[in-house]
Amino acid sequence: MTHSMFARAARAARVTLIALAAAGALGSTLLLEGCGQQPPTFSNLDITGNTQFGKDFSLPDSSGKMRSLADFKDKVVVLFFGYTHCPDVCPTTMAELSQALQQLGPDAAKRVQVLFVSVDPERDSAAILGQYVSAFNPTFIALRPANEEQLKQITKDFRVYYAKVPGTTPDSYTMDHTAASYVFDTTGKLRLFARDGQGVTPWLHDLKILLDAND
């Protein structure tokens, strides 16, 4: 599958997620309207209340320390799936997130944690991952599944597709994967499904909403 085919598959996955999200988000929307409050208008897909996706995770970071949502209490958490050999979508999204944090300002940026989950731990060693994420932003943290079982579990929990696409040599393969991130609010609730490569503005808009909600 070419990268353009992967992009089309990602768009198709987003359509599916919209349908899934409709039922899950409806309850929270009606509750807000019943209280006389208007639900926030996000740029990305609001999946608040959807039960189709994982609510937590437990993976080692690039230093070997186990990480879960509890480690990032009171922070907005962006859970981003990708791999370091990705030619375009992954580095573009990482750069966009870094720019969004810069535009938020230092105080607000401290309340956002970006987590990069590798779908290619075979090539993405702990050292490589640590260097990769810090090159975009020193606050970013890499998570590396220690084995295939951990990778299968987290991708199953968050409905993330991944598959190896052979290259001309054994080491030149690419990874097709769901081009999306998941965003948790400062209380640890899953709120957004964010498409990758969307630009800085949507990230900035939605992060501000989630941060302001707890001010």
Protein Blocks (a to p, Z undefined) as FASTA:
>chain_A
ZZklmmmmmmmmmmmmmmmmmmmmmmmmmmmmmnopacdddfbdcfehiakbcfbdcddd
fkopacdfklmghiacddddddfklmklmmmmmmmmmmmmmmnojklmmmpccddddfbl
mlmcfklmmmmmmmmomkbccdddfbfklmmmmmmmnopacdddddfbfklcccdddddd
ddddfkopafbdcdehibjklmmmmmmmmmmmmZZ
